[in-house]
Amino acid sequence: MNRETEFELPADHRPHTDKYFMRTAEILKGEGINPFVRYQAFIRQGPGVTAGIDESIAAIMKYSPKLAEHGGRIYALHDGVDYQSTETLMFIDGPVQDLVETETMYLSILSDRTGKANGVPNPDLDKIRNTAKEITTILEKSKFGPRPCSYFGARHFGYEWDAKISRAAYEGGFVSASTDVGAGTYGQKGGGTVPHAAVVSMAIARGVENSAVATMRAFNRHIPKDVPRIFLADTFNKEIQDTLKVADALDNFWGPRFDTNGGSIAEGAEPTGENQWRGEYWSGKGVTISGVRRAREALNRVDRGKHRDLKIALTSGFSNPKKVAAFVEAEEKYNYKLFDFIGAGFADNRHLQHLI
């Protein structure tokens, strides 16, 4: 079964790539860290029919032309075959420096093309705009005031949609986006700090226990000082422990970002089934009120509150206004601010995920 190899792809992937992957590449090159890794791409929803795999492979080969020379290999299903929920569509092996900048592009292609092959409609820009407005309005009316929101969903939609969706989110009140193409629609550059790939790569080189501090110290060495020092704290499900390690190590630490996936319970969070009377989003898997509250309390009480001024960013599920409203309601109940920033992807059912 032959693969198609000819596709019209952008000449340069970088404007379409989440800025945190570009910064990760810079950090890894600067530190001389380049482990051989495996990416695993799968789709949570299924069953379905595959599409976009050949185009994704073409994108990887175009934007990482020395991958094969460096020992890299891609193992993948063919387009047009059936797949099941969470079944692996692609294994991508190679040195992480050859792969990290390609991630946004190939995931966006896989998600968009497979979605279309299974009846998923094109993004509804009016709905995205209105949802963004609803989220920002909830925050504006909250007891602790408005907070910035950013569009983080480039990987969930075809790269052709990124500028349009970023602009719709901006028109709804969002203030930034993760790619240069997206943020460029309103005169900005893409924003972002570190993804899981950076922390995992550092863990391979420096050890899991040292990965949090090592990642952010490397970030300090190689990334301009005007970029906030935000640490993605959930990589190893040690949201509180790793946040406190970084807080003790960095004087210029902005704070953690919590992005706990829907298959894990955050450190300190209450498991599903407990305290359900407190409402939806309090307990269970993913980013929950109880998990964030426990992290906030940990920061507040360390050494008489020396980390009290650290901020918290939240991603994963926050394009749902009901979830944002639940967190705001919890703030009012406990009378302190739980979070300072939201990143939202508006992914709906385009939850194509990957593992490294």
Rosetta blueprint (number, residue, H / E / L):
1 M L
2 N L
3 R L
4 E L
5 T L
6 E L
7 F L
8 E L
9 L L
10 P L
11 A L
12 D L
13 H L
14 R H
15 P H
16 H H
17 T L
18 D L
19 K H
20 Y H
21 F H
22 M H
23 R H
24 T H
25 A H
26 E H
27 I H
28 L H
29 K H
30 G H
31 E H
32 G L
33 I L
34 N L
35 P L
36 F E
37 V E
38 R E
39 Y E
40 Q E
41 A E
42 F E
43 I E
44 R L
45 Q L
46 G L
47 P L
48 G E
49 V E
50 T L
51 A L
52 G L
53 I H
54 D H
55 E H
56 S H
57 I H
58 A H
59 A H
60 I H
61 M H
62 K H
63 Y H
64 S L
65 P L
66 K L
67 L L
68 A L
69 E L
70 H L
71 G L
72 G L
73 R E
74 I E
75 Y E
76 A E
77 L L
78 H L
79 D L
80 G L
81 V L
82 D E
83 Y E
84 Q L
85 S L
86 T L
87 E L
88 T E
89 L E
90 M E
91 F E
92 I E
93 D E
94 G E
95 P E
96 V H
97 Q H
98 D H
99 L H
100 V H
101 E H
102 T H
103 E H
104 T H
105 M H
106 Y H
107 L H
108 S H
109 I H
110 L H
111 S H
112 D H
113 R H
114 T H
115 G H
116 K H
117 A H
118 N L
119 G L
120 V L
121 P L
122 N L
123 P L
124 D L
125 L H
126 D H
127 K H
128 I H
129 R H
130 N H
131 T H
132 A H
133 K H
134 E H
135 I H
136 T H
137 T H
138 I H
139 L H
140 E H
141 K L
142 S L
143 K L
144 F L
145 G L
146 P L
147 R L
148 P L
149 C E
150 S E
151 Y E
152 F L
153 G L
154 A H
155 R H
156 H H
157 F L
158 G L
159 Y H
160 E H
161 W H
162 D H
163 A H
164 K H
165 I H
166 S H
167 R H
168 A H
169 A H
170 Y H
171 E H
172 G L
173 G L
174 F L
175 V L
176 S E
177 A E
178 S L
179 T L
180 D H
181 V H
182 G H
183 A H
184 G H
185 T H
186 Y H
187 G L
188 Q L
189 K L
190 G L
191 G L
192 G L
193 T L
194 V L
195 P L
196 H H
197 A H
198 A H
199 V H
200 V H
201 S H
202 M H
203 A H
204 I H
205 A H
206 R H
207 G L
208 V H
209 E H
210 N H
211 S H
212 A H
213 V H
214 A H
215 T H
216 M H
217 R H
218 A H
219 F H
220 N H
221 R H
222 H H
223 I L
224 P L
225 K L
226 D L
227 V L
228 P L
229 R E
230 I E
231 F E
232 L E
233 A L
234 D L
235 T L
236 F L
237 N L
238 K L
239 E H
240 I H
241 Q H
242 D H
243 T H
244 L H
245 K H
246 V H
247 A H
248 D H
249 A H
250 L L
251 D L
252 N L
253 F E
254 W E
255 G E
256 P E
257 R E
258 F E
259 D L
260 T L
261 N L
262 G L
263 G L
264 S L
265 I E
266 A L
267 E L
268 G L
269 A L
270 E L
271 P L
272 T L
273 G L
274 E L
275 N L
276 Q H
277 W H
278 R H
279 G L
280 E L
281 Y L
282 W L
283 S L
284 G L
285 K L
286 G E
287 V L
288 T L
289 I H
290 S H
291 G H
292 V H
293 R H
294 R H
295 A H
296 R H
297 E H
298 A H
299 L H
300 N H
301 R H
302 V L
303 D L
304 R L
305 G L
306 K L
307 H L
308 R L
309 D L
310 L L
311 K L
312 I L
313 A E
314 L E
315 T E
316 S L
317 G L
318 F L
319 S L
320 N L
321 P H
322 K H
323 K H
324 V H
325 A H
326 A H
327 F H
328 V H
329 E H
330 A H
331 E H
332 E H
333 K H
334 Y H
335 N L
336 Y L
337 K L
338 L L
339 F L
340 D L
341 F E
342 I E
343 G E
344 A E
345 G L
346 F L
347 A L
348 D L
349 N L
350 R L
351 H L
352 L E
353 Q E
354 H E
355 L E
356 I L
